[in-house]
């Protein structure tokens, strides 16, 4: 069949109906070709314009059918004569395709779905179409090309010798998998088929046909799986709207990813894109519902206590301000104790009783202080205390029953990914399944975080909208800086418990499946703290340069009077991501000092020789000694900060000579902006004579960075300067 693709919204699609698609499949099988029949919908369109690998996959596809009425409507709007039957979803196509396969003896292999679901769907198809040859394997595999599990899956596919291979791992994982393994697959037709067999097995609800015909299947799916699909159906369409406007105005759809970008690269602690914590909607919804239910319970309890206890009541306790104060105090105490946190915390009825008891006593005390001369009916407070506890505990129990019911239906679950070795995987899955709060999107071993695989791993996690990752301690313990990648992707990180201690300053314990997992929760607004740091860098540097302009001029005059040579010393240093830049300092040595360094290497006081430090360096001038003692030689580096090459706080940028002596593990310090001062400077500076100790301090700073840590170092720097600690 000749191909006449339509081009709109920056992609190619083919106007094909189900009979035409079946003909294409038959043609490929008869001619013993290997063909890819892909599909496009709003979700794939969004991914296509943001994922280079997705574009590479579609470039290899032989045909691309339309999967979704919105694309048909947009095509019609742009003047293409598209029909409803040219929108083909797998929920519709799977039945005629299987009927054709059974009648013509085509063997089908389906790779995808959760363990057990694929086989259940295959059994239904075998019963409906006698003679159908279909084999299947679940899609929860380590999908990296060279992994043992992936190679075993490909071997099973090839051993079956399928005419048709259907891959249902969801976008873009299924497309990435096909692209990675295309050369090894021995089949005629490859179909990225999404949740096809899930529909057949009933694991995913199928919308009524009338909704599909009207293009409203998205509304049904959003209603059925709001947690997984809200972003796809409520956020991504705005991007398609932008593409449509560009199409109408004739603007190119070339994406920023098509252009080689050689400019600024982000710090390890900065977010690549502005985003919010993943899974925030469900968490906010849960907390909001709990607070509302608690307020209703407490209000009902107070109303009951006022109306059915002693008639002698303070008039103030019957007013709205008192009720609002009472509710505010009690909700605040419940929140402070952590009774709005997820899991076992909100079901901690002992602490609920303690919190309500404490708040009741506190309210009684406030009432007495406010109106000491008024009679306070103790029976009112006793009744209120008892009814409050009964109402809150009952309502929370009902809330849990309702939540568990919804989770069994696949709603209000958090999508997660597992990173652990095979021997720990089964143990971890059993723990997670106890909690009944998660949907496992996949797993991989620790090699997925290796440098060569890391970007692909995080691209997959972002595209799959993974909210939380469970990781074994062995996978991260020697490269703990990696938690920043999860943190800045908005992904909450749970570390498989090995010892009862918190490995990072940002971590806290979370009870999951009865075990305490060290957890690093992603911030609500990703990267906000880092950009506060950068804003402070810029504003403070500009302030210092303007305020200390007379000091700069005075130092320049003193340097000129003291010794011949330039005022400033400029040297190539290694900065962010290993890039060279010129650091500015006031000259503190004779003008040709670097020429004599080779002769002084034998007197280097750094034990391992990585740095060069010498206390009584003969090259230092008299004015230079004074400037170094009070760190005034560093003042010109505020210009480096102003242009974004440095930060006020960070690991010191080192000369090329020092960096050439690095071991491979030491280069992680180059993934954050270098600074004028840092943890090393406030911990002794030149008094520390071992590079390993310096690296430990730098790694401690990188792993535990926060705005508060920067403030602490900033304030300690003034103390170190005044005390001249380690300065020479």
HUHU-V94140 format. One record per residue. SS is DSSP state (2 for helix, 1 for strand, 0 for the rest). PHI is phi in whole degrees, 0 to 359 (none if undefined). NEAR is the number of other C-alpha atoms within 12 Angstrom. Layout:
SS|PHI|NEAR, SS|PHI|NEAR
//
This chain:
0|none|16, 0|290|11, 0|257|17, 0|231|15, 0|290|19, 1|262|26, 1|243|20, 1|203|31, 0|58|38, 0|81|29, 1|226|35, 1|255|30, 1|222|37, 1|245|37, 0|278|34, 0|237|36, 0|256|26, 2|297|28, 2|302|21, 2|293|25, 2|294|38, 2|299|31, 2|295|21, 2|296|33, 2|297|37, 2|299|28, 2|297|20, 2|295|26, 2|291|29, 2|295|17, 0|270|15, 0|54|17, 0|264|20, 0|250|30, 1|237|35, 1|248|36, 1|249|39, 1|265|43, 1|212|43, 1|234|44, 0|219|37, 2|298|36, 2|295|36, 2|295|42, 2|298|40, 2|296|33, 2|295|38, 2|306|36, 0|278|29, 0|237|25, 0|232|29, 2|301|24, 2|292|30, 2|295|36, 2|294|30, 2|296|21, 2|297|33, 2|294|35, 2|294|21, 2|270|25, 0|290|31, 0|277|31, 1|219|35, 1|225|39, 1|273|45, 1|270|42, 0|238|41, 0|144|36, 2|297|30, 2|305|33, 2|291|42, 2|297|36, 2|298|26, 2|295|30, 2|300|31, 2|297|19, 2|300|18, 0|270|22, 0|101|15, 0|272|20, 0|273|18, 0|269|26, 0|241|23, 2|300|26, 2|290|27, 2|270|35, 1|260|36, 0|238|39, 0|260|41, 2|291|35, 2|299|32, 2|269|29, 2|284|31, 2|302|32, 2|289|29, 2|296|25, 2|294|36, 2|292|40, 2|297|27, 2|296|28, 2|297|31, 2|295|24, 2|285|17, 2|255|22, 0|75|22, 0|282|32, 1|272|34, 1|236|41, 1|242|42, 1|249|47, 1|246|47, 1|156|41, 0|69|40, 0|284|30, 0|306|22, 0|96|21, 2|289|30, 2|299|37, 2|294|28, 2|298|27, 2|295|36, 2|297|37, 2|297|23, 2|297|23, 2|292|34, 2|296|24, 2|292|18, 2|284|17, 0|234|24, 0|304|20, 0|92|21, 0|293|28, 1|261|30, 1|223|38, 1|239|34, 1|209|36, 1|212|37, 0|289|35, 0|265|37, 0|271|33, 0|241|36, 0|286|34, 0|275|39, 0|294|36, 0|309|26, 0|263|20, 0|291|22, 2|299|17, 2|294|23, 2|293|29, 2|295|22, 2|295|20, 2|295|34, 2|297|38, 2|299|19, 2|294|24, 2|296|32, 2|294|26, 2|295|17, 2|284|25, 0|54|23, 0|285|34, 0|282|39, 1|233|45, 1|248|41, 1|254|46, 1|244|46, 1|240|38, 0|249|37, 0|75|36, 0|281|40, 0|264|41, 2|299|40, 2|294|41, 2|293|43, 2|299|35, 2|295|40, 2|300|44, 2|298|30, 2|293|26, 2|246|28, 2|304|28, 2|294|16, 2|275|22, 0|281|34, 0|254|28, 0|203|35, 0|264|33, 1|231|43, 1|245|43, 1|238|47, 1|286|43, 0|248|42, 0|56|37, 0|272|36, 2|306|38, 2|288|49, 2|299|36, 2|297|31, 2|299|32, 2|283|24, 0|83|21, 0|287|25, 0|239|27, 0|296|24, 0|261|31, 0|291|25, 0|302|18, 2|299|15, 2|295|12, 2|290|17, 2|298|26, 2|296|24, 0|272|21, 0|78|28, 0|252|21, 2|298|26, 2|298|34, 2|294|22, 2|294|24, 2|293|27, 2|296|23, 2|295|24, 2|283|24, 0|227|30, 2|297|27, 2|299|35, 2|278|34, 2|248|30, 2|299|28, 2|292|28, 2|297|30, 2|262|28, 2|249|21, 0|254|15, 2|299|24, 2|303|25, 2|295|18, 2|294|26, 2|296|32, 2|300|21, 2|297|21, 2|298|29, 2|296|29, 2|298|21, 2|298|19, 2|297|24, 2|294|20, 2|275|13, 0|78|15, 0|271|16, 0|297|19, 0|267|27, 0|301|20, 0|264|21, 2|296|13, 2|284|18, 2|279|17, 0|253|10, 0|289|8, 0|258|10, 0|244|9, 0|274|10, 0|296|15, 0|251|22, 0|285|25, 0|295|33, 0|307|30, 0|270|38, 0|262|33, 0|276|29, 0|292|26, 0|223|15, 0|291|19, 0|204|23, 1|239|25, 0|304|33, 0|288|39, 0|81|35, 2|297|32, 2|302|23, 2|294|25, 2|296|24, 2|295|20, 2|298|18, 2|296|27, 2|295|26, 2|299|19, 2|298|20, 2|296|32, 2|297|30, 2|298|23, 2|295|27, 2|296|37, 2|297|29, 2|297|23, 2|296|31, 2|292|38, 2|296|31, 2|296|25, 2|296|33, 2|292|37, 2|298|24, 2|295|25, 2|294|28, 2|293|31, 2|273|19, 2|236|20, 0|245|21, 0|300|20, 0|282|17, 0|276|18, 0|234|24, 0|292|24, 0|296|20, 2|296|23, 2|290|32, 2|263|24, 0|270|16, 2|294|15, 2|304|13, 2|295|22, 2|298|26, 2|295|22, 2|298|26, 2|299|35, 2|295|32, 2|298|24, 2|297|27, 2|290|37, 2|295|35, 2|297|23, 2|293|29, 2|300|34, 2|290|26, 2|298|18, 0|286|24, 0|93|23, 0|275|34, 0|252|32, 0|286|25, 0|286|29, 2|76|30, 2|292|29, 2|298|26, 2|288|30, 2|258|27, 0|277|25, 2|291|24, 2|296|19, 2|289|25, 2|297|35, 2|298|27, 2|297|22, 2|295|30, 2|295|41, 2|296|27, 2|298|24, 2|293|33, 2|295|35, 2|296|23, 2|296|23, 2|293|32, 2|299|31, 2|295|18, 2|298|20, 2|298|29, 2|294|20, 2|295|13, 2|289|18, 0|228|17, 0|295|14, 0|269|10, 0|266|16, 0|291|21, 0|248|29, 0|285|24, 2|293|25, 2|298|23, 2|298|32, 2|287|34, 2|294|26, 2|295|28, 2|299|37, 2|300|36, 2|294|25, 2|292|30, 2|300|39, 2|299|33, 2|298|23, 2|293|31, 2|297|41, 2|296|30, 2|294|20, 2|296|28, 2|292|34, 2|295|21, 2|295|17, 2|298|25, 2|295|27, 2|298|15, 2|294|17, 2|298|27, 2|297|22, 2|297|17, 2|295|20, 2|293|25, 2|295|20, 0|271|24, 0|89|28, 0|259|29, 0|62|33, 0|256|37, 1|264|37, 1|281|37, 1|229|34, 1|226|41, 1|251|42, 1|236|40, 0|195|32, 0|286|25, 2|301|23, 2|290|12, 2|262|26, 2|297|28, 2|297|16, 2|298|19, 2|294|32, 2|296|30, 2|296|18, 2|297|24, 2|294|34, 2|296|21, 2|298|19, 2|281|27, 0|56|30, 0|239|34, 1|231|37, 1|243|35, 1|280|37, 1|270|40, 1|157|37, 1|207|39, 1|205|40, 0|272|34, 2|296|32, 2|294|26, 2|293|33, 2|260|32, 0|297|20, 2|306|17, 2|292|12, 2|255|20, 2|298|21, 2|297|20, 2|296|27, 2|298|35, 2|287|32, 2|297|29, 2|298|36, 2|298|36, 2|292|36, 2|292|35, 0|274|34, 0|56|38, 0|292|39, 0|264|42, 1|220|40, 1|237|46, 1|259|47, 1|225|41, 0|283|35, 2|298|29, 2|297|21, 2|282|28, 2|229|31, 2|297|20, 2|265|19, 2|211|24, 2|294|31, 2|300|32, 2|297|34, 2|298|41, 2|297|38, 2|296|37, 2|291|44, 2|303|42, 0|274|38, 0|266|43, 0|79|38, 0|259|40, 1|283|42, 1|249|43, 1|248|42, 1|256|41, 0|303|40, 0|294|30, 0|238|18, 0|228|15, 0|275|15, 0|211|17, 0|269|22, 0|283|29, 0|227|30, 0|294|23, 0|277|27, 0|271|25, 1|214|23, 1|277|32, 1|235|30, 1|274|27, 1|227|31, 0|60|24, 0|86|19, 1|246|25, 1|269|26, 1|264|34, 1|299|32, 1|234|35, 1|249|36, 0|280|37, 0|293|35, 0|291|30, 0|296|24, 1|250|25, 0|288|31, 0|80|33, 2|297|27, 2|294|26, 2|292|33, 2|286|23, 2|296|23, 2|301|34, 2|292|32, 2|295|19, 2|296|25, 2|306|34, 2|294|25, 2|293|22, 2|292|24, 2|297|31, 2|298|24, 2|297|17, 2|296|24, 2|299|23, 2|290|17, 2|294|14, 0|262|19, 2|307|18, 2|298|13, 2|293|20, 2|302|27, 2|295|20, 2|296|18, 2|296|29, 2|300|31, 2|296|21, 2|298|25, 2|296|33, 2|295|24, 2|286|17, 2|280|24, 0|205|23, 0|289|19, 0|129|22, 0|288|23, 0|286|30, 1|258|30, 1|253|28, 1|242|24, 1|218|23, 1|288|21, 1|237|30, 1|263|33, 0|250|37, 2|300|32, 2|59|24, 2|76|28, 0|278|27, 1|281|21, 1|211|27, 1|268|26, 1|267|36, 1|253|29, 1|217|33, 1|288|41, 0|294|43, 0|242|41, 1|239|36, 0|298|30, 0|296|25, 0|249|17, 2|298|21, 2|294|22, 2|293|13, 2|267|17, 2|296|21, 2|301|13, 2|288|14, 2|259|21, 2|304|22, 2|294|16, 2|261|19, 0|300|23, 0|269|23, 0|279|25, 0|300|22, 0|266|22, 0|77|24, 0|291|28, 0|269|32, 0|248|30, 0|222|29, 0|215|26, 0|294|23, 0|255|17, 0|289|27, 0|292|20, 0|278|25, 1|283|30, 0|278|28, 2|295|24, 2|296|30, 2|299|37, 2|299|28, 2|294|25, 2|298|31, 2|291|31, 2|300|26, 0|252|24, 0|58|34, 2|287|33, 2|294|36, 2|275|32, 0|305|36, 0|297|35, 2|290|40, 2|294|37, 2|289|29, 2|299|32, 2|292|39, 2|300|24, 0|264|20, 0|87|31, 0|276|38, 0|219|41, 1|234|40, 1|292|42, 1|248|44, 0|166|45, 0|299|41, 0|293|39, 0|287|43, 1|252|35, 1|295|26, 2|303|23, 2|303|21, 2|288|24, 2|293|30, 0|297|18, 0|268|19, 0|295|25, 0|270|16, 2|302|12, 2|291|20, 2|280|26, 2|288|28, 2|297|34, 2|294|38, 2|275|35, 2|270|32, 0|234|37, 0|299|44, 0|290|40, 1|228|40, 1|288|39, 1|227|39, 0|196|40, 2|297|39, 2|297|36, 2|296|35, 2|272|37, 0|251|27, 0|134|27, 2|48|33, 2|290|30, 2|291|24, 0|274|28, 0|249|26, 0|225|24, 2|297|30, 2|300|22, 2|292|25, 2|297|32, 2|297|30, 2|299|23, 2|293|29, 2|296|37, 2|294|32, 2|299|27, 2|294|40, 2|297|37, 2|288|34, 0|247|27, 0|300|34, 0|200|29, 2|301|24, 2|296|19, 2|296|24, 2|298|33, 2|297|23, 2|299|20, 2|295|29, 2|301|29, 2|289|21, 2|294|24, 2|300|31, 2|297|21, 2|296|20, 2|296|27, 2|296|29, 2|293|18, 2|275|16, 0|58|25, 0|292|25, 0|64|27, 0|263|31, 0|198|29
//
